[in-house]
Structure formats: structure tokens, C-alpha cells
Amino acid sequence: MSSLLPETPLAGGLLGRVQYWFACAFAIGWTAVVCGGLFYQFAMGESPCPLCIVQRMFMLLAAMGAAHIVRTALSHGAVTGRDYMMGWGLSLVAVTAGSFASWRQTMLHVLPGDKGYGSELFGLHLYVWAWILFQASVVAVGVVLAFAHATADRAVPAEDPGPHRTVGMAALWFLGLVIAVNLVAVFPEEGFHWFLPDDPTRYRFFYDTGSLD
């Protein structure tokens, strides 16, 4: 059985296009959230803690689930129900796990008088915003999966030049670039150590190699 949905002729449809665009927006959105974390790390001088890094990893994994759908459409011009469910299933696992990581960090600073870790954005710490976004994504992906049979579009015009291909390629390149930047950003902070300190204050690689005193 090549698909979890009944075999039908390749055909386009409005709902299928909407799901493809949603996959592009999902991948770009989570990648942009990670960019926000990188901004706070380098522009604001706030080193990410281990739980922050874990949340970034789940954010990128969630984006990769949607990217699977986008890449399938770009490569084959068609996305089967199996491809949709595989991509959204990966994203669902990522956002569910990410919500637990952000919830854990929130609970570490929930006691009265605790100022939390890092700065605030609109009155909430970044890990609280992460929890809200993870939870919203759980609902969104669940809705998409619930209506996958009606919205899965076997034909997506993404093989030929046009807005579908342009936006899809941009989403994949954006995600790949941010993954690479995030790897480079984390290594100097951790260096050759197995674990990050709970409250990192410096880039240990440069101190371990003698580049900084």
C-alpha cells in the first residue's frame, strides 16, 4: 500500500494548497523563533542554558517535519496522505516534547520572588513564550491531522517555477542556514565538555583553548 489514503488521480485543490502553504509557514515560523533566540544570545548577550538549547532543538525538529512536506512537493509535485502524516507526525512529537521542556523551565522559576532566567518580552520570559507557541502548535498540528483526509492534496504545483516553488525553496534554505548557525552558536559555549552549566556565563571553548583569559 503506497498511501494511507485511497488512491485517486492526481488533482489539485484549494484545501490542499492551504495545507502546503501552512507547512511553509510552519517551517518558516519556527525557524524565525530560533532566530529570535540567536538574537538574544548575540545581540543581548544572554547565553542559552541547557533547557534553552533543548527547546531550540525541538523547534528545529518541528520545522523539519513541515519541511519534509515542502520538500516532497518540490521534488515530486505531489504529496500523498502518508507524506503529510509523516511530516506532521514528526512535528507533533517535536512540539509535544518541546512543550514539556519549556514547561520544566517555567516551573523552575515559578516560586514568588524568582526573577526567572534571561530577559522578558512583553512581560513574559522567552521560555514561557516558547511554551505558549509549543502548545498552540500541538493544537494546530492536531487539527491538520484530523482533517488530513479532506485537505491532503496529491498534486501541488511546486515542481515548476512559481510562487509555490519560490516560497518552498526559501523555507528550506532558511531552515538549513539557521540549523548550521545554531550548531556554530552552541559549540563555542559548550566547547569539549559533555554538559553546559545550568547558568552559563561565558563561551568555554575560547577559555579552554586559551583564546581568552
MDTraj code that builds the backbone (N, CA, C; nanometers):
import mdtraj as md
import numpy as np

residues = "MET SER SER LEU LEU PRO GLU THR PRO LEU ALA GLY GLY LEU LEU GLY ARG VAL GLN TYR TRP PHE ALA CYS ALA PHE ALA ILE GLY TRP THR ALA VAL VAL CYS GLY GLY LEU PHE TYR GLN PHE ALA MET GLY GLU SER PRO CYS PRO LEU CYS ILE VAL GLN ARG MET PHE MET LEU LEU ALA ALA MET GLY ALA ALA HIS ILE VAL ARG THR ALA LEU SER HIS GLY ALA VAL THR GLY ARG ASP TYR MET MET GLY TRP GLY LEU SER LEU VAL ALA VAL THR ALA GLY SER PHE ALA SER TRP ARG GLN THR MET LEU HIS VAL LEU PRO GLY ASP LYS GLY TYR GLY SER GLU LEU PHE GLY LEU HIS LEU TYR VAL TRP ALA TRP ILE LEU PHE GLN ALA SER VAL VAL ALA VAL GLY VAL VAL LEU ALA PHE ALA HIS ALA THR ALA ASP ARG ALA VAL PRO ALA GLU ASP PRO GLY PRO HIS ARG THR VAL GLY MET ALA ALA LEU TRP PHE LEU GLY LEU VAL ILE ALA VAL ASN LEU VAL ALA VAL PHE PRO GLU GLU GLY PHE HIS TRP PHE LEU PRO ASP ASP PRO THR ARG TYR ARG PHE PHE TYR ASP THR GLY SER LEU ASP".split()
xyz = np.array([
    [0.0858, -0.1175, 0.0000],
    [0.0000, 0.0000, 0.0000],
    [0.0896, 0.1227, 0.0000],
    [0.0814, 0.2067, -0.1026],
    [0.1706, 0.3203, -0.1164],
    [0.1229, 0.4418, -0.0408],
    [-0.0022, 0.4436, 0.0037],
    [-0.0542, 0.5603, 0.0724],
    [-0.1561, 0.5181, 0.1749],
    [-0.1693, 0.5943, 0.2819],
    [-0.2708, 0.5675, 0.3825],
    [-0.4065, 0.6194, 0.3394],
    [-0.4124, 0.6950, 0.2301],
    [-0.5376, 0.7430, 0.1763],
    [-0.5740, 0.6627, 0.0526],
    [-0.7024, 0.6525, 0.0186],
    [-0.7413, 0.5810, -0.1022],
    [-0.6746, 0.6421, -0.2242],
    [-0.6345, 0.5582, -0.3188],
    [-0.5696, 0.6059, -0.4393],
    [-0.6691, 0.6831, -0.5251],
    [-0.6311, 0.8037, -0.5652],
    [-0.7137, 0.8849, -0.6534],
    [-0.6237, 0.9486, -0.7576],
    [-0.6780, 0.9900, -0.8685],
    [-0.5958, 1.0569, -0.9694],
    [-0.5337, 1.1845, -0.9140],
    [-0.4152, 1.2189, -0.9677],
    [-0.3508, 1.3408, -0.9249],
    [-0.4383, 1.4597, -0.9603],
    [-0.4718, 1.5390, -0.8637],
    [-0.5581, 1.6542, -0.8858],
    [-0.5297, 1.7588, -0.7803],
    [-0.5434, 1.8860, -0.8189],
    [-0.5210, 1.9941, -0.7251],
    [-0.6478, 2.0260, -0.6488],
    [-0.6344, 2.1143, -0.5542],
    [-0.7492, 2.1541, -0.4743],
    [-0.7123, 2.2672, -0.3814],
    [-0.8082, 2.3533, -0.3495],
    [-0.7819, 2.4693, -0.2650],
    [-0.7341, 2.4289, -0.1269],
    [-0.7999, 2.3295, -0.0641],
    [-0.7618, 2.2896, 0.0704],
    [-0.6211, 2.2310, 0.0735],
    [-0.5859, 2.1597, -0.0313],
    [-0.4516, 2.1053, -0.0386],
    [-0.3471, 2.2143, -0.0503],
    [-0.3784, 2.3178, -0.1291],
    [-0.2860, 2.4308, -0.1393],
    [-0.2700, 2.4987, -0.0033],
    [-0.3807, 2.5106, 0.0690],
    [-0.3761, 2.5737, 0.2012],
    [-0.2847, 2.4951, 0.2939],
    [-0.2932, 2.3622, 0.2880],
    [-0.2084, 2.2817, 0.3749],
    [-0.0609, 2.2940, 0.3360],
    [-0.0324, 2.3043, 0.2069],
    [0.1057, 2.3247, 0.1628],
    [0.1588, 2.4592, 0.2130],
    [0.0783, 2.5643, 0.1984],
    [0.1205, 2.6956, 0.2458],
    [0.1362, 2.6964, 0.3974],
    [0.0506, 2.6211, 0.4659],
    [0.0628, 2.6124, 0.6112],
    [0.1940, 2.5440, 0.6488],
    [0.2325, 2.4410, 0.5735],
    [0.3601, 2.3737, 0.6004],
    [0.4767, 2.4707, 0.5808],
    [0.4703, 2.5529, 0.4757],
    [0.5752, 2.6532, 0.4535],
    [0.5799, 2.7527, 0.5688],
    [0.4621, 2.8014, 0.6085],
    [0.4555, 2.8996, 0.7172],
    [0.5023, 2.8390, 0.8489],
    [0.4692, 2.7114, 0.8720],
    [0.5085, 2.6431, 0.9950],
    [0.6604, 2.6323, 1.0034],
    [0.7223, 2.5913, 0.8924],
    [0.8685, 2.5775, 0.8903],
    [0.9366, 2.7127, 0.9069],
    [0.8888, 2.8127, 0.8344],
    [0.9484, 2.9461, 0.8438],
    [0.9254, 3.0053, 0.9828],
    [0.8064, 2.9844, 1.0376],
    [0.7735, 3.0413, 1.1680],
    [0.8614, 2.9898, 1.2789],
    [0.8773, 2.8587, 1.2883],
    [0.9611, 2.8032, 1.3945],
    [1.1082, 2.8385, 1.3735],
    [1.1507, 2.8453, 1.2477],
    [1.2890, 2.8859, 1.2212],
    [1.3110, 3.0297, 1.2660],
    [1.2118, 3.1150, 1.2443],
    [1.2218, 3.2540, 1.2868],
    [1.2270, 3.2650, 1.4392],
    [1.1540, 3.1779, 1.5085],
    [1.1581, 3.1791, 1.6551],
    [1.2991, 3.1462, 1.7039],
    [1.3639, 3.0491, 1.6406],
    [1.5025, 3.0172, 1.6773],
    [1.5933, 3.1363, 1.6492],
    [1.5665, 3.2089, 1.5400],
    [1.6442, 3.3294, 1.5103],
    [1.6289, 3.4317, 1.6226],
    [1.5093, 3.4382, 1.6798],
    [1.4884, 3.5273, 1.7928],
    [1.5778, 3.4896, 1.9099],
    [1.5906, 3.3603, 1.9357],
    [1.6806, 3.3148, 2.0419],
    [1.8251, 3.3500, 2.0121],
    [1.8657, 3.3362, 1.8851],
    [2.0018, 3.3729, 1.8468],
    [2.0253, 3.5232, 1.8635],
    [1.9219, 3.6030, 1.8375],
    [1.9334, 3.7478, 1.8569],
    [1.9596, 3.7798, 2.0032],
    [1.8831, 3.7167, 2.0922],
    [1.9041, 3.7416, 2.2349],
    [2.0402, 3.6920, 2.2798],
    [2.0893, 3.5849, 2.2164],
    [2.2191, 3.5310, 2.2556],
    [2.3332, 3.6246, 2.2172],
    [2.3313, 3.6762, 2.0961],
    [2.4455, 3.7543, 2.0476],
    [2.4263, 3.9046, 2.0626],
    [2.3060, 3.9540, 2.0365],
    [2.2823, 4.0983, 2.0454],
    [2.2597, 4.1441, 2.1885],
    [2.1927, 4.0593, 2.2684],
    [2.1619, 4.0963, 2.4063],
    [2.2592, 4.0359, 2.5067],
    [2.3476, 3.9472, 2.4609],
    [2.4480, 3.8888, 2.5491],
    [2.3929, 3.7889, 2.6488],
    [2.2812, 3.7211, 2.6163],
    [2.2210, 3.6246, 2.7081],
    [2.2528, 3.4827, 2.6603],
    [2.3411, 3.4171, 2.7313],
    [2.3817, 3.2813, 2.6930],
    [2.2690, 3.1828, 2.7214],
    [2.2344, 3.0975, 2.6260],
    [2.1274, 2.9999, 2.6486],
    [2.1697, 2.8906, 2.7451],
    [2.0779, 2.8520, 2.8321],
    [2.1027, 2.7437, 2.9271],
    [2.0733, 2.6098, 2.8597],
    [2.1033, 2.4970, 2.9247],
    [2.0760, 2.3670, 2.8626],
    [1.9315, 2.3488, 2.8187],
    [1.8356, 2.3920, 2.9021],
    [1.6954, 2.3777, 2.8629],
    [1.6609, 2.4675, 2.7442],
    [1.7263, 2.5820, 2.7340],
    [1.7054, 2.6685, 2.6180],
    [1.7512, 2.5984, 2.4902],
    [1.8668, 2.5332, 2.4975],
    [1.9193, 2.4622, 2.3811],
    [1.8272, 2.3472, 2.3428],
    [1.7764, 2.2754, 2.4424],
    [1.6844, 2.1653, 2.4141],
    [1.5597, 2.2162, 2.3437],
    [1.5076, 2.3292, 2.3883],
    [1.3892, 2.3855, 2.3241],
    [1.4189, 2.4264, 2.1804],
    [1.5363, 2.4815, 2.1565],
    [1.5750, 2.5158, 2.0191],
    [1.5778, 2.3909, 1.9314],
    [1.6301, 2.2829, 1.9859],
    [1.6380, 2.1590, 1.9087],
    [1.4988, 2.1098, 1.8691],
    [1.4049, 2.1159, 1.9619],
    [1.2691, 2.0719, 1.9303],
    [1.2005, 2.1687, 1.8340],
    [1.2321, 2.2969, 1.8426],
    [1.1777, 2.3933, 1.7468],
    [1.2233, 2.3608, 1.6050],
    [1.3524, 2.3329, 1.5909],
    [1.4057, 2.2992, 1.4595],
    [1.3528, 2.1651, 1.4107],
    [1.3340, 2.0703, 1.5012],
    [1.2772, 1.9414, 1.4627],
    [1.1330, 1.9585, 1.4155],
    [1.0578, 2.0461, 1.4822],
    [0.9214, 2.0740, 1.4388],
    [0.9207, 2.1332, 1.2991],
    [1.0144, 2.2253, 1.2733],
    [1.0247, 2.2849, 1.1402],
    [1.0640, 2.1805, 1.0362],
    [1.1470, 2.0855, 1.0754],
    [1.1900, 1.9815, 0.9810],
    [1.0745, 1.8907, 0.9415],
    [0.9791, 1.8687, 1.0331],
    [0.8617, 1.7897, 0.9972],
    [0.7831, 1.8556, 0.8856],
    [0.7594, 1.9868, 0.8997],
    [0.6902, 2.0594, 0.7932],
    [0.7753, 2.0665, 0.6677],
    [0.9078, 2.0771, 0.6855],
    [0.9977, 2.0833, 0.5702],
    [0.9925, 1.9547, 0.4877],
    [0.9644, 1.8414, 0.5521],
    [0.9500, 1.7156, 0.4781],
    [0.8353, 1.7257, 0.3777],
    [0.7263, 1.7863, 0.4194],
    [0.6119, 1.8043, 0.3297],
    [0.6490, 1.8978, 0.2151],
    [0.7154, 2.0073, 0.2485],
    [0.7546, 2.1043, 0.1464],
    [0.8512, 2.0413, 0.0468],
    [0.9499, 1.9703, 0.0962],
    [1.0487, 1.9086, 0.0078],
    [0.9850, 1.8038, -0.0817],
    [0.8909, 1.7276, -0.0295],
    [0.8220, 1.6278, -0.1104],
    [0.7484, 1.6936, -0.2264],
    [0.6811, 1.8043, -0.1978],
    [0.6094, 1.8757, -0.3041],
    [0.7061, 1.9319, -0.4072],
    [0.8196, 1.9831, -0.3618],
    [0.9178, 2.0396, -0.4541],
    [0.9809, 1.9316, -0.5417],
    [1.0005, 1.8139, -0.4850],
    [1.0695, 1.7066, -0.5573],
    [0.9783, 1.6308, -0.6520],
    [0.8526, 1.6110, -0.6118],
    [0.7634, 1.5236, -0.6883],
    [0.6393, 1.5940, -0.7426],
    [0.6120, 1.7140, -0.6964],
    [0.4917, 1.7822, -0.7408],
    [0.3654, 1.7186, -0.6876],
    [0.3806, 1.6310, -0.5910],
    [0.2661, 1.5627, -0.5316],
    [0.2995, 1.5253, -0.3883],
    [0.2003, 1.5316, -0.3024],
    [0.2166, 1.4964, -0.1615],
    [0.1041, 1.4014, -0.1230],
    [0.1393, 1.2787, -0.0915],
    [0.0386, 1.1810, -0.0533],
    [-0.0016, 1.1991, 0.0923],
    [-0.1085, 1.1310, 0.1307],
    [-0.1516, 1.1344, 0.2693],
    [-0.0443, 1.0833, 0.3629],
    [0.0317, 0.9837, 0.3179],
    [0.1397, 0.9296, 0.4015],
    [0.2464, 1.0355, 0.4267],
    [0.2811, 1.1108, 0.3220],
    [0.3817, 1.2152, 0.3388],
    [0.3338, 1.3235, 0.4343],
    [0.2075, 1.3631, 0.4210],
    [0.1529, 1.4627, 0.5123],
    [0.1583, 1.4123, 0.6567],
    [0.1142, 1.2890, 0.6775],
    [0.1093, 1.2360, 0.8135],
    [0.2481, 1.2134, 0.8718],
    [0.3419, 1.1750, 0.7861],
    [0.4788, 1.1573, 0.8351],
    [0.5368, 1.2912, 0.8798],
    [0.5207, 1.3934, 0.7987],
    [0.5746, 1.5238, 0.8331],
    [0.5084, 1.5839, 0.9557],
    [0.3753, 1.5835, 0.9576],
    [0.3045, 1.6407, 1.0721],
    [0.3221, 1.5557, 1.1968],
    [0.3381, 1.4256, 1.1798],
    [0.3638, 1.3409, 1.2961],
    [0.4956, 1.3751, 1.3617],
    [0.5993, 1.3978, 1.2799],
    [0.7290, 1.4381, 1.3340],
    [0.7171, 1.5723, 1.4056],
    [0.6449, 1.6648, 1.3446],
    [0.6263, 1.7959, 1.4075],
    [0.5498, 1.7839, 1.5387],
    [0.4498, 1.6968, 1.5418],
    [0.3706, 1.6802, 1.6632],
    [0.4548, 1.6259, 1.7775],
    [0.5397, 1.5284, 1.7481],
    [0.6305, 1.4761, 1.8512],
    [0.7219, 1.5870, 1.9022],
    [0.7736, 1.6693, 1.8093],
    [0.8672, 1.7749, 1.8476],
    [0.8008, 1.8812, 1.9344],
    [0.6827, 1.9282, 1.8943],
    [0.6195, 2.0351, 1.9722],
    [0.5669, 1.9838, 2.1059],
    [0.5294, 1.8557, 2.1120],
    [0.4866, 1.7988, 2.2397],
    [0.6042, 1.7893, 2.3357],
    [0.7172, 1.7374, 2.2866],
    [0.8364, 1.7287, 2.3704],
    [0.8871, 1.8681, 2.4076],
    [0.8818, 1.9604, 2.3127],
    [0.9256, 2.0965, 2.3404],
    [0.8409, 2.1646, 2.4460],
    [0.7107, 2.1350, 2.4460],
    [0.6240, 2.1951, 2.5473],
    [0.6600, 2.1456, 2.6867],
    [0.7021, 2.0198, 2.6988],
    [0.7460, 1.9683, 2.8290],
    [0.8755, 2.0359, 2.8729],
    [0.9688, 2.0586, 2.7780],
    [1.0952, 2.1234, 2.8126],
    [1.0717, 2.2672, 2.8586],
    [0.9885, 2.3402, 2.7865],
    [0.9606, 2.4790, 2.8263],
    [0.8790, 2.4852, 2.9549],
    [0.7889, 2.3889, 2.9737],
    [0.7136, 2.3826, 3.0991],
    [0.8074, 2.3555, 3.2165],
    [0.9040, 2.2678, 3.1961],
    [1.0017, 2.2372, 3.3008],
    [1.0795, 2.3622, 3.3394],
    [1.1235, 2.4393, 3.2418],
    [1.1987, 2.5598, 3.2732],
    [1.1105, 2.6634, 3.3416],
    [0.9858, 2.6711, 3.3013],
    [0.8923, 2.7637, 3.3655],
    [0.8723, 2.7264, 3.5115],
    [0.8566, 2.5981, 3.5395],
    [0.8344, 2.5533, 3.6767],
    [0.9562, 2.5767, 3.7663],
    [1.0753, 2.5814, 3.7074],
    [1.1951, 2.6074, 3.7877],
    [1.1974, 2.7497, 3.8433],
    [1.1192, 2.8378, 3.7808],
    [1.1207, 2.9784, 3.8220],
    [0.9813, 3.0273, 3.8598],
    [0.8973, 2.9366, 3.9062],
    [0.7585, 2.9734, 3.9320],
    [0.7370, 3.0270, 4.0735],
    [0.8324, 3.0054, 4.1640],
    [0.8142, 3.0484, 4.3024],
    [0.8144, 3.2010, 4.3142],
    [0.7377, 3.2567, 4.4070],
    [0.7355, 3.4025, 4.4269],
    [0.8752, 3.4564, 4.4574],
    [0.9092, 3.5672, 4.3955],
    [1.0394, 3.6276, 4.4174],
    [1.1463, 3.5833, 4.3202],
    [1.1202, 3.4748, 4.2467],
    [1.2166, 3.4275, 4.1473],
    [1.2052, 3.5164, 4.0228],
    [1.3152, 3.5778, 3.9834],
    [1.3133, 3.6694, 3.8691],
    [1.3214, 3.5979, 3.7351],
    [1.3397, 3.4661, 3.7390],
    [1.3468, 3.3916, 3.6142],
    [1.4832, 3.4007, 3.5488],
    [1.4952, 3.3368, 3.4344],
    [1.6223, 3.3327, 3.3609],
    [1.6104, 3.4162, 3.2343],
    [1.7010, 3.5102, 3.2185],
    [1.7011, 3.5924, 3.0984],
    [1.6022, 3.7079, 3.1072],
    [1.5941, 3.7817, 2.9984],
    [1.5070, 3.8995, 2.9947],
    [1.3653, 3.8594, 2.9557],
    [1.2771, 3.9582, 2.9583],
    [1.1363, 3.9345, 2.9283],
    [1.0979, 3.9990, 2.7954],
    [0.9941, 3.9460, 2.7350],
    [0.9366, 4.0007, 2.6127],
    [0.7874, 4.0175, 2.6359],
    [0.7412, 4.1424, 2.6375],
    [0.6011, 4.1732, 2.6677],
    [0.5577, 4.1135, 2.8022],
    [0.6490, 4.1198, 2.8987],
    [0.6169, 4.0769, 3.0338],
    [0.6340, 3.9291, 3.0613],
    [0.6722, 3.8509, 2.9630],
    [0.6911, 3.7070, 2.9817],
    [0.8316, 3.6678, 2.9375],
    [0.8898, 3.5717, 3.0100],
    [1.0215, 3.5220, 2.9719],
    [1.0102, 3.4403, 2.8432],
    [1.1230, 3.4245, 2.7754],
    [1.1229, 3.3569, 2.6465],
    [1.0748, 3.2125, 2.6568],
    [1.1094, 3.1443, 2.7658],
    [1.0664, 3.0052, 2.7784],
    [0.9160, 2.9940, 2.8015],
    [0.8547, 3.0979, 2.8586],
    [0.7083, 3.0981, 2.8716],
    [0.6439, 3.1165, 2.7339],
    [0.7009, 3.2084, 2.6542],
    [0.6517, 3.2244, 2.5174],
    [0.6700, 3.0949, 2.4380],
    [0.7829, 3.0277, 2.4607],
    [0.8066, 2.9006, 2.3917],
    [0.6984, 2.7997, 2.4275],
    [0.6628, 2.7939, 2.5567],
    [0.5575, 2.7007, 2.5989],
    [0.4249, 2.7339, 2.5308],
    [0.3921, 2.8614, 2.5231],
    [0.2671, 2.9026, 2.4569],
    [0.2684, 2.8629, 2.3098],
    [0.3793, 2.8876, 2.2409],
    [0.3883, 2.8535, 2.0985],
    [0.3867, 2.7032, 2.0764],
    [0.4542, 2.6282, 2.1630],
    [0.4514, 2.4816, 2.1509],
    [0.3085, 2.4293, 2.1680],
    [0.2394, 2.4802, 2.2689],
    [0.1031, 2.4351, 2.2938],
    [0.0097, 2.4719, 2.1780],
    [0.0249, 2.5913, 2.1250],
    [-0.0562, 2.6320, 2.0102],
    [-0.0275, 2.5433, 1.8893],
    [0.0982, 2.5043, 1.8727],
    [0.1350, 2.4180, 1.7606],
    [0.0794, 2.2774, 1.7774],
    [0.0729, 2.2289, 1.9016],
    [0.0108, 2.0984, 1.9258],
    [-0.1331, 2.0990, 1.8756],
    [-0.2054, 2.2052, 1.9080],
    [-0.3445, 2.2161, 1.8643],
    [-0.3526, 2.2274, 1.7128],
    [-0.2682, 2.3131, 1.6541],
    [-0.2725, 2.3357, 1.5094],
    [-0.2415, 2.2083, 1.4317],
    [-0.1361, 2.1385, 1.4714],
    [-0.0993, 2.0150, 1.4013],
    [-0.2063, 1.9087, 1.4229],
    [-0.2631, 1.9026, 1.5430],
    [-0.3707, 1.8072, 1.5672],
    [-0.4904, 1.8313, 1.4768],
    [-0.5255, 1.9576, 1.4560],
    [-0.6375, 1.9906, 1.3668],
    [-0.6046, 1.9511, 1.2236],
    [-0.4823, 1.9806, 1.1799],
    [-0.4420, 1.9457, 1.0431],
    [-0.4478, 1.7951, 1.0223],
    [-0.3996, 1.7190, 1.1198],
    [-0.4034, 1.5730, 1.1075],
    [-0.5470, 1.5203, 1.1098],
    [-0.6324, 1.5826, 1.1899],
    [-0.7711, 1.5369, 1.1989],
    [-0.8438, 1.5513, 1.0660],
    [-0.8052, 1.6529, 0.9878],
    [-0.8704, 1.6770, 0.8595],
    [-0.7783, 1.6441, 0.7421],
    [-0.6782, 1.5592, 0.7673],
    [-0.5820, 1.5262, 0.6629],
    [-0.6483, 1.4616, 0.5415],
    [-0.7510, 1.3821, 0.5651],
    [-0.8149, 1.3132, 0.4533],
    [-0.8802, 1.4132, 0.3575],
    [-0.9331, 1.5193, 0.4131],
    [-1.0016, 1.6175, 0.3288],
    [-0.9064, 1.7194, 0.2688],
    [-0.7946, 1.7468, 0.3369],
    [-0.7068, 1.8537, 0.2917],
    [-0.5824, 1.8056, 0.2196],
    [-0.5445, 1.6787, 0.2371],
    [-0.4252, 1.6283, 0.1704],
    [-0.4444, 1.6381, 0.0202],
    [-0.3514, 1.7054, -0.0470],
    [-0.3611, 1.7279, -0.1907],
    [-0.2492, 1.6517, -0.2597],
    [-0.2857, 1.5601, -0.3457],
    [-0.1835, 1.4779, -0.4096],
    [-0.1041, 1.5553, -0.5140],
    [-0.1573, 1.6639, -0.5639],
    [-0.0867, 1.7436, -0.6637],
    [-0.0648, 1.8850, -0.6121],
    [0.0616, 1.9246, -0.6053],
    [0.0977, 2.0595, -0.5630],
    [0.1898, 2.1176, -0.6701],
    [0.1562, 2.2296, -0.7306],
    [0.2371, 2.2852, -0.8412],
    [0.3661, 2.3492, -0.7917],
    [0.4550, 2.2678, -0.7373],
    [0.5791, 2.3213, -0.6817],
    [0.7019, 2.2776, -0.7598],
    [0.6846, 2.1920, -0.8612],
    [0.7983, 2.1490, -0.9411],
    [0.8424, 2.2559, -1.0400],
    [0.7470, 2.3314, -1.0911],
    [0.7766, 2.4333, -1.1908],
    [0.7924, 2.5699, -1.1242],
    [0.8623, 2.6632, -1.1916],
    [0.8795, 2.7973, -1.1339],
    [0.7449, 2.8623, -1.1026],
    [0.7408, 2.9298, -0.9900],
    [0.6177, 2.9935, -0.9472],
    [0.6229, 3.0222, -0.7987],
    [0.5188, 3.0819, -0.7434],
    [0.5206, 3.1164, -0.6001],
    [0.5327, 2.9958, -0.5094],
    [0.4711, 2.8820, -0.5466],
    [0.4807, 2.7627, -0.4621],
    [0.6263, 2.7191, -0.4474],
    [0.6989, 2.7159, -0.5586],
    [0.8382, 2.6712, -0.5535],
    [0.9287, 2.7757, -0.4876],
    [0.9046, 2.9015, -0.5160],
    [0.9879, 3.0074, -0.4599],
    [0.9803, 3.0090, -0.3078],
    [0.8587, 3.0073, -0.2545],
    [0.8410, 3.0111, -0.1093],
    [0.8915, 2.8816, -0.0459],
    [0.8646, 2.7678, -0.1105],
    [0.9110, 2.6401, -0.0568],
    [1.0624, 2.6326, -0.0493],
    [1.1305, 2.6748, -0.1558],
    [1.2767, 2.6748, -0.1547],
    [1.3306, 2.7708, -0.0492],
    [1.2672, 2.8870, -0.0363],
    [1.3105, 2.9835, 0.0649],
    [1.2976, 2.9249, 0.2050],
    [1.1887, 2.8523, 0.2294],
    [1.1681, 2.7913, 0.3612],
    [1.2772, 2.6890, 0.3915],
    [1.3118, 2.6053, 0.2935],
    [1.4128, 2.5028, 0.3161],
    [1.5513, 2.5638, 0.3357],
    [1.5869, 2.6620, 0.2550],
    [1.7180, 2.7258, 0.2689],
    [1.7281, 2.8007, 0.4010],
    [1.6208, 2.8669, 0.4390],
    [1.6185, 2.9401, 0.5665],
    [1.6395, 2.8442, 0.6823],
    [1.5691, 2.7318, 0.6802],
    [1.5825, 2.6325, 0.7862],
    [1.7237, 2.5750, 0.7904],
    [1.7778, 2.5380, 0.6745],
    [1.9124, 2.4817, 0.6703],
    [2.0174, 2.5779, 0.7214],
    [2.0039, 2.7056, 0.6839],
    [2.1001, 2.8061, 0.7284],
    [2.0951, 2.8239, 0.8797],
    [1.9751, 2.8299, 0.9367],
    [1.9615, 2.8517, 1.0806],
    [2.0094, 2.7295, 1.1583],
    [1.9879, 2.6092, 1.1060],
    [2.0410, 2.4896, 1.1712],
    [2.1932, 2.4981, 1.1787],
    [2.2565, 2.5372, 1.0680],
    [2.4024, 2.5494, 1.0656],
    [2.4504, 2.6559, 1.1632],
    [2.3833, 2.7709, 1.1635],
    [2.4223, 2.8793, 1.2544],
    [2.4049, 2.8361, 1.3996],
    [2.2978, 2.7629, 1.4280],
    [2.2739, 2.7191, 1.5653],
    [2.3818, 2.6217, 1.6124],
    [2.4274, 2.5344, 1.5227],
    [2.5356, 2.4434, 1.5585],
    [2.6626, 2.5210, 1.5920],
    [2.6922, 2.6208, 1.5104],
    [2.8102, 2.7028, 1.5347],
    [2.7952, 2.7829, 1.6642],
    [2.6729, 2.8262, 1.6935],
    [2.6494, 2.9081, 1.8128],
    [2.6615, 2.8273, 1.9413],
    [2.6249, 2.7007, 1.9368],
    [2.6252, 2.6186, 2.0578],
    [2.7651, 2.5669, 2.0900],
    [2.8418, 2.5301, 1.9887],
    [2.9717, 2.4673, 2.0149],
    [3.0659, 2.5550, 2.0962],
    [3.0847, 2.6846, 2.0638],
    [3.1754, 2.7654, 2.1464],
    [3.1312, 2.7760, 2.2924],
    [2.9999, 2.7709, 2.3148],
    [2.9508, 2.7816, 2.4522],
    [2.9793, 2.6554, 2.5321],
    [2.9672, 2.5406, 2.4680],
    [2.9892, 2.4134, 2.5381],
    [3.1332, 2.3668, 2.5278],
    [3.1992, 2.3978, 2.4163],
    [3.3362, 2.3531, 2.3982],
    [3.3445, 2.2019, 2.3885],
    [3.4439, 2.1439, 2.4544],
    [3.4625, 1.9992, 2.4512],
    [3.4067, 1.9322, 2.5773],
    [3.3192, 2.0016, 2.6489],
    [3.2581, 1.9468, 2.7686],
    [3.1320, 1.8694, 2.7317],
    [3.0945, 1.7747, 2.8166],
    [2.9747, 1.6946, 2.7918],
    [2.8476, 1.7730, 2.8206],
    [2.8523, 1.8629, 2.9168],
    [2.7309, 1.9322, 2.9581],
    [2.7556, 2.0821, 2.9675],
    [2.6490, 2.1574, 2.9439],
    [2.6505, 2.3004, 2.9684],
    [2.6211, 2.3262, 3.1161],
    [2.6786, 2.4307, 3.1739],
    [2.6403, 2.4659, 3.3120],
    [2.4964, 2.5164, 3.3144],
    [2.4315, 2.5055, 3.4296],
    [2.2925, 2.5493, 3.4408],
    [2.2766, 2.6981, 3.4137],
    [2.3790, 2.7755, 3.4474],
    [2.3735, 2.9205, 3.4275],
    [2.5004, 2.9647, 3.3558],
    [2.5093, 2.9399, 3.2252],
    [2.6331, 2.9706, 3.1531],
    [2.6595, 3.1207, 3.1477],
    [2.7854, 3.1574, 3.1651],
    [2.8228, 3.2992, 3.1648],
    [2.9342, 3.3292, 3.0655],
    [2.9871, 3.2273, 2.9991],
    [3.0961, 3.2521, 2.9046],
    [3.1010, 3.1383, 2.8022],
    [3.1766, 3.1637, 2.6951],
    [3.1964, 3.0633, 2.5908],
    [3.3210, 2.9820, 2.6266],
    [3.2977, 2.8626, 2.6782],
    [3.4067, 2.7863, 2.7392],
    [3.5112, 2.7410, 2.6387],
    [3.4733, 2.7263, 2.5103],
    [3.5709, 2.6815, 2.4109],
    [3.6882, 2.7786, 2.4030],
    [3.6582, 2.9087, 2.4059],
    [3.7640, 3.0079, 2.3933],
    [3.8522, 3.0120, 2.5182],
    [3.7922, 2.9860, 2.6343],
    [3.8718, 2.9821, 2.7567],
    [3.9536, 2.8549, 2.7651],
    [3.8952, 2.7444, 2.7198],
    [3.9688, 2.6178, 2.7252],
    [4.0875, 2.6169, 2.6300],
    [4.0755, 2.6852, 2.5193],
    [4.1854, 2.6871, 2.4217],
    [4.2826, 2.8010, 2.4454],
    [4.2555, 2.8812, 2.5478],
    [4.3454, 2.9909, 2.5796],
    [4.3261, 3.1145, 2.4948],
    [4.2200, 3.1196, 2.4135],
    [4.1959, 3.2376, 2.3318],
    [4.1562, 3.3574, 2.4158],
    [4.0900, 3.3282, 2.5305],
    [4.0509, 3.4332, 2.6237],
    [4.0994, 3.3957, 2.7625],
    [4.1308, 3.4939, 2.8408],
    [4.1765, 3.4682, 2.9789],
    [4.0599, 3.4869, 3.0759],
])
top = md.Topology()
chain = top.add_chain()
for i, resn in enumerate(residues, 1):
    res = top.add_residue(resn, chain, resSeq=i)
    for name in ("N", "CA", "C"):
        top.add_atom(name, md.element.get_by_symbol(name[0]), res)
traj = md.Trajectory(xyz[None], top)
